[in-house]
Amino acid sequence: MHYFPSGARWRLLFSVLMLLLSGCAEMPSQKPLGGEPIGDDYAARNLYAEGAYARAAATWLRLAESASVATSNNYRLSAAEAWLALENIPGAEGIVLEIDPHSLSRSQRARHQILSARVALARHRTDQVLSLLNPELALSQEPSYRAWFHRLRARAYASTGNHLEVARERVALGEFLLSPEERMENRRILWDALSRLTATALEYAQLPSPDPLGGWIALASINKRYLDEPQSFVQALAAWTSTWPEHSAHLELIPELARANAVAVISRQHVALLLPLTGPFATAAAAIRDGFVSAWFEEGLETRPIISLYDSHNAELANLYAQARAAGADFVVGPLRRERVQELENLAPLALATLALNYPPSGGQINGGGALAPAAENLYLFALSPEDEARQVAERAWFDGHGRAAMLVPSGNWGSRVLASFSAAWTELGGVLIESQRYTASAQDMSKPVAQLLNIDDSERRRRRLQKLLGPELKYETRPREDVDFVFLAAYPAEARQLRPQLKFHHASRLPIYATSHSYSGLSEPRLDRDLNGIRFADMPWALQAEEKPLHQRLHTTWPETFPTLSRLYAFGIDAYNIIPHLGRLHAQSGTEFPGLSGRLGVTENRRIRRTLSWAKFVRGLPRLLNEAAR
């Protein structure tokens, strides 16, 4: 057991309050935008109010057949709104495209634009959304139309990563929302958008009083600037209140910020680090330990806690825990293995706050599904989980506008876990997994699973049948299937470098390919990785922005033999150390995020660390960051 000296005090850090962008899940009140009902229009509107959207649409379309042009247009627009309420995008799109814009009145033209923009947004055509919505036309319309106008523009800007414009549209939208719940949700999305901007960007974006957006920007800037200075934050907040006494942020956000600032910071004056320092996991544990200790060295002398190291390999976990507590530890980090985390959960209630470095074998989920099982009191779960990465691949592909997936996974437990996690997340989003194939990682020839994934065998059988009928001179090119939008490739670098060329060989070069961080070695190897060109993958900022992390180079120099292949575990250890003081606030504010090296880190209601990765694409054998508008 080794000890590192403790300082007399440690500083408080204030975490940025960030609430999750939930624009896609935001549900405005469902109400047709048309005028007063006439005749049988009452029946359709009653059906709509009752949630019988399909019957309402059918009624309106029937009425439209025998009505005058102006009235028929109203009925058709209402029918399109009913289809959108039912999420029948093709039905709504068909009606919108059939209507002649020249036959519409000014108010009908406004409804038509809103419906067209909603369809375009559902089809992920964000540029079209912004071009469809006419600001001049919006000014003359009723509040319900103007609410839709700003809501759709905000969602479109969010999808392109233009967070400042998202905030601008959300401020405008707030003027037309009547429901307290809608206003609250709008303010949360507005705040999240500004929280995503850097401190420098917020400084440049400052606007003078009384512009309400200027008040939001100034508040977000204060929140960023005084992250490590809670007392200075309180003083700056008082000055902001004096400058913006009537600002709407006073209603909810200011009290939340004050409560977050008052949340007790978890003590870490003496940390017990439980890792398998011997045995089969010793190499990985050593990298995590060295990252953890490196973060300790980066901290000022006066704030460093004591660190006690315990070898958890083959040790009785209950005994180690008792030893650590008797030695004066006030916080525990570890264990590392999934089975040992399960043992730790069985020790509940835990006397010391603990950050486990894995999930239990269930993945911390109920029946392996999306709902999290409650962690033991005082226990936080932090992991570099392939299941979490697979779910983020599903979210990104859905955000990019895809709906039909094909998947290549390796045989064995790891492939099964990734497949199950992606499939569950993809289905929940509304996507369809058309095909999945397994490959053998040690195989010399990867062509067979790729051919089966793309239905090349069926195409070849068609060629032979046609050749039999039409003769040997038949000119025929084998084509891959056309019923998938993208391929999710679960593979390590060696296998990815074989599988990607096979996809090209089988005429699937234009099919988008998504992957987890496992496809990237973390090293700059453009000659080896040029075969991966075009693959989109999720990874930690530590791996994708190494040149911006001075600590990355120092660790590489200190451990030149192990660091290149285990760099992500070093980052994991650094984050495990740095996040400890923030766990209480992150848990108290579920939308708050800590800017870690392994991702943007938050804590769920069940005390599981949520890790949001960055996205990149291989270009000329090197990873290049993509727009991070979606999560």
Residue pairs with C-beta under 8 A, 6 or more apart in sequence:
1 308
1 309
1 310
1 327
2 307
2 308
2 309
3 306
3 307
3 308
4 293
4 296
4 304
4 305
4 306
4 307
5 304
5 306
6 269
6 270
6 304
6 305
6 306
7 300
7 301
7 302
7 303
7 304
7 305
8 302
9 302
9 303
10 268
10 269
10 302
10 303
10 304
10 305
10 581
11 228
11 300
11 303
12 230
12 265
12 581
13 227
13 228
13 230
13 265
13 581
13 582
14 226
14 227
14 228
14 229
14 230
14 233
14 260
14 261
14 585
15 227
15 260
15 582
15 585
15 586
15 589
15 592
15 593
15 594
16 195
16 223
16 224
16 227
16 592
16 593
17 191
17 195
17 223
17 253
17 256
17 257
17 260
17 589
17 591
17 592
18 191
18 192
18 195
18 196
18 591
18 592
18 593
18 602
19 188
19 189
19 191
19 192
19 195
19 589
19 591
20 192
20 590
20 591
20 631
21 158
21 189
21 192
21 193
21 631
22 185
22 188
22 189
23 154
23 155
23 158
23 166
23 189
24 155
26 151
26 185
26 189
28 147
28 148
28 151
28 182
29 179
29 182
30 48
30 85
31 144
32 45
32 48
32 78
32 81
32 82
33 77
33 81
33 111
33 114
33 142
33 144
33 145
33 148
34 74
34 77
34 78
34 111
35 74
35 107
37 45
38 71
40 59
40 63
41 60
41 63
41 75
41 78
43 59
44 56
44 59
44 60
44 63
44 75
44 78
45 56
47 53
47 55
47 56
47 59
48 56
48 78
48 82
48 85
53 82
53 83
53 85
53 86
54 82
54 86
54 88
56 78
56 79
56 82
57 79
57 80
57 82
57 83
57 86
57 91
58 79
60 75
60 76
60 78
60 79
60 82
61 75
61 76
61 79
61 95
63 72
63 75
64 71
64 72
64 73
64 75
64 76
64 79
65 72
67 75
69 103
70 103
70 105
70 108
73 99
73 103
73 104
73 105
73 108
74 108
76 95
76 98
76 99
77 95
77 99
77 108
77 111
77 112
77 115
79 95
80 91
80 92
80 95
80 96
80 115
81 92
81 115
83 89
83 91
83 92
83 95
84 92
84 115
84 118
84 119
84 122
87 122
89 119
89 122
89 123
92 115
92 118
92 119
93 119
93 123
96 112
96 115
96 116
96 119
99 112
101 109
101 112
104 112
106 137
106 140
107 141
109 137
110 137
110 138
110 141
110 145
111 145
113 132
113 133
113 134
113 137
114 133
114 145
114 148
114 149
114 152
116 132
117 128
117 129
117 132
117 133
117 152
117 156
118 148
118 152
120 126
120 128
120 129
120 132
121 129
121 152
121 155
121 156
121 159
123 401
124 159
124 399
124 400
124 401
126 156
126 159
126 160
127 156
129 152
129 153
129 155
129 156
130 153
130 156
130 157
133 149
133 152
133 153
135 149
138 145
138 146
138 149
139 146
141 149
143 176
144 176
146 176
147 173
147 176
147 177
150 169
150 170
150 172
150 173
150 176
151 169
151 173
153 165
153 169
154 165
154 166
154 169
154 170
154 173
154 189
157 163
157 165
157 166
157 169
158 166
158 193
158 629
159 399
159 629
159 630
160 627
160 629
161 627
161 628
161 629
163 193
163 194
163 196
163 197
164 193
164 194
164 197
164 201
164 205
166 189
166 190
166 193
167 190
167 193
167 194
167 213
167 216
167 217
168 213
170 186
170 187
170 189
170 190
170 193
171 190
171 212
171 213
171 216
173 186
174 183
174 186
174 187
174 190
174 248
177 183
177 186
184 252
187 248
187 249
187 251
187 252
187 253
188 591
190 216
191 216
191 220
191 253
192 591
194 202
194 216
194 217
194 220
195 220
195 223
195 224
197 205
197 220
198 224
199 221
199 224
199 225
202 217
202 220
202 221
202 224
203 221
205 217
206 214
206 217
206 218
206 221
207 213
207 214
207 217
208 214
209 215
209 243
209 244
210 246
212 247
212 248
215 240
215 243
215 244
215 247
215 249
216 247
216 249
218 240
218 243
218 244
219 240
219 244
219 249
219 253
222 233
222 236
222 237
222 240
223 233
223 257
225 236
226 232
226 233
226 236
230 261
233 261
234 261
237 254
237 257
237 258
241 250
241 254
256 589
259 588
260 585
260 588
260 589
260 592
263 584
263 585
263 588
264 584
265 581
265 582
265 584
265 585
266 331
266 353
266 580
266 581
266 583
266 584
267 330
267 331
267 353
268 305
268 330
268 331
268 580
268 581
269 305
269 306
269 330
270 305
270 306
270 308
270 327
270 328
270 329
270 330
270 331
271 305
271 306
271 307
271 308
271 329
271 330
271 331
271 332
271 333
271 577
271 580
272 308
272 310
272 320
272 324
272 327
272 329
272 331
272 332
272 333
272 334
272 352
273 289
273 292
273 307
273 308
273 309
273 310
273 333
273 334
274 310
274 312
274 317
274 320
274 324
274 332
274 333
274 334
274 335
274 336
275 285
275 288
275 289
275 309
275 310
275 311
275 312
275 334
275 335
275 336
275 357
276 282
276 285
276 311
276 312
276 313
276 335
276 336
276 337
277 285
277 286
277 289
277 309
277 311
277 312
277 313
278 311
278 313
279 313
279 314
281 313
281 336
281 337
282 313
283 562
283 566
284 336
284 566
284 569
285 336
286 562
287 559
287 562
287 563
287 566
287 569
287 570
287 573
288 336
288 357
288 569
288 570
288 572
288 573
288 576
289 309
289 573
290 555
290 559
290 570
290 573
291 555
291 569
291 570
291 571
291 572
291 573
291 574
291 576
291 577
292 307
292 333
292 573
292 574
292 576
292 577
293 307
293 573
294 551
294 554
294 555
294 570
294 573
294 574
295 573
295 574
295 577
295 578
296 304
296 305
296 307
296 577
298 551
305 331
306 328
308 324
308 327
308 329
310 320
310 323
310 324
310 334
312 320
312 334
312 335
312 336
312 337
312 340
317 335
317 340
317 343
317 344
317 347
318 347
321 332
321 344
321 347
321 350
321 351
321 352
324 332
324 352
325 351
325 352
329 352
330 352
330 353
331 352
331 353
331 354
331 355
331 580
332 350
332 352
332 353
332 354
332 355
333 354
333 355
333 357
333 576
333 577
333 580
334 340
334 355
334 356
334 357
335 341
335 343
335 344
335 356
335 357
335 358
336 357
336 358
337 358
338 358
338 359
338 360
338 361
339 360
339 361
340 358
341 356
341 357
341 358
341 359
341 360
341 381
342 360
342 361
344 350
344 354
344 356
344 376
344 379
345 360
345 375
345 376
345 379
347 376
348 376
348 377
348 378
348 379
349 376
349 377
349 378
350 376
350 377
350 378
350 379
351 378
352 378
353 378
353 380
353 583
354 378
354 379
354 380
355 380
355 382
355 576
355 579
355 580
355 583
356 379
356 380
356 381
356 382
357 382
357 383
357 572
357 576
358 381
358 382
358 383
359 381
359 383
359 385
359 608
360 381
362 368
362 373
363 385
363 387
363 417
363 421
364 372
364 373
364 375
364 381
364 606
364 608
365 371
365 372
365 373
366 372
366 373
368 420
368 424
369 424
370 424
370 425
370 428
372 604
372 605
372 606
372 608
373 606
374 606
375 381
375 606
375 607
375 608
379 607
380 583
380 587
380 603
380 607
380 608
380 609
381 607
381 608
381 609
382 572
382 575
382 576
382 579
382 609
383 609
384 568
384 569
384 572
384 598
384 611
385 611
386 414
386 417
386 418
386 421
386 490
386 516
386 518
387 417
387 418
387 420
387 421
388 421
388 611
389 418
389 516
389 517
389 518
389 538
389 613
390 418
390 419
390 421
390 422
390 425
390 488
390 490
390 516
391 421
391 422
391 425
392 538
392 612
392 613
392 631
393 422
393 488
393 514
393 515
393 516
393 538
394 422
394 425
394 426
394 429
394 431
395 425
395 429
395 630
395 631
396 514
396 536
396 538
396 615
396 630
397 405
397 426
397 431
397 485
397 486
397 488
397 512
397 514
398 426
398 429
398 430
398 431
399 629
399 630
400 486
400 512
400 630
401 485
402 431
402 485
402 486
402 512
403 430
403 431
403 432
403 485
404 431
404 432
404 434
404 483
404 484
404 485
404 486
405 422
405 426
405 431
405 432
405 433
405 434
405 484
405 485
405 486
405 487
405 488
406 433
406 434
406 435
406 436
406 437
406 453
406 454
406 481
406 484
406 486
406 487
406 488
407 419
407 422
407 423
407 433
407 435
407 436
407 437
407 453
407 487
407 488
407 489
407 490
408 436
408 437
408 438
408 439
408 449
408 450
408 453
408 487
408 488
408 489
408 490
408 491
408 499
409 415
409 416
409 418
409 419
409 436
409 437
409 438
409 439
409 490
410 438
410 439
410 440
410 441
410 490
410 491
410 495
411 438
411 439
411 440
411 441
412 441
415 438
415 490
418 490
418 516
419 436
419 490
422 433
422 488
422 490
423 433
423 436
426 432
426 433
427 433
434 481
434 483
434 484
435 453
435 455
435 481
435 484
436 453
437 449
437 450
437 452
437 453
438 449
439 446
439 449
439 450
439 495
439 499
441 492
441 494
441 495
446 495
446 498
446 499
446 502
447 502
447 505
447 506
450 456
450 499
450 502
450 503
450 506
451 457
451 506
453 487
454 480
454 481
454 503
454 506
454 507
454 508
455 480
455 481
456 478
456 480
456 506
459 478
459 479
459 480
460 478
463 474
463 476
463 478
466 474
466 476
467 474
467 476
477 507
478 506
478 507
479 507
480 506
480 507
480 508
480 511
484 511
485 511
485 512
486 511
486 512
486 513
486 514
487 503
487 508
487 511
487 512
487 513
487 514
488 513
488 514
488 515
489 496
489 499
489 500
489 513
489 514
489 515
489 519
489 535
490 515
490 516
490 518
491 499
491 515
491 518
491 519
492 518
492 519
493 518
493 519
493 520
493 521
493 528
493 529
496 515
496 519
496 532
496 535
497 528
497 529
497 531
497 532
500 513
500 531
500 532
500 533
500 534
500 535
501 531
503 509
503 511
503 513
509 534
512 534
512 536
513 534
513 535
513 536
514 535
514 536
514 537
515 535
515 536
515 537
515 538
516 537
516 538
517 537
517 538
517 539
517 540
517 543
517 568
517 613
519 532
519 535
519 537
520 529
520 532
520 537
520 539
520 543
520 616
520 623
521 529
521 565
522 543
522 564
522 565
522 567
522 568
523 564
524 622
525 621
526 620
526 621
526 622
527 621
528 621
529 618
529 621
529 622
530 620
530 621
532 618
532 621
533 618
533 619
533 620
533 621
534 617
534 618
535 617
535 618
536 615
536 616
536 617
536 626
537 615
537 616
537 617
537 618
537 623
538 613
538 614
538 615
538 616
539 613
539 614
539 616
539 623
540 568
540 571
540 597
540 598
540 599
540 611
540 613
540 614
541 596
541 597
541 598
541 599
541 614
542 549
542 552
542 567
542 568
542 571
542 597
542 598
543 567
543 568
543 571
544 614
544 616
544 623
544 625
545 614
545 625
546 552
546 553
546 567
549 597
551 574
552 567
555 563
555 567
555 570
556 563
556 564
556 567
559 570
563 570
568 598
571 596
571 597
571 598
572 598
574 597
575 596
575 597
575 598
575 601
578 594
578 596
579 586
579 594
579 596
579 601
579 609
582 594
583 603
585 592
586 592
586 593
586 594
586 601
586 602
586 603
587 603
587 605
587 607
590 602
590 603
590 604
590 605
591 602
592 602
592 603
593 600
593 601
593 602
593 612
594 600
594 601
594 602
595 601
596 611
598 611
599 611
599 612
599 613
599 614
600 611
600 612
601 609
601 610
601 611
601 612
602 609
602 610
602 612
603 609
603 610
604 610
612 631
614 625
614 628
615 625
615 626
615 627
615 628
616 623
616 624
616 625
616 626
617 623
617 624
617 626
618 624
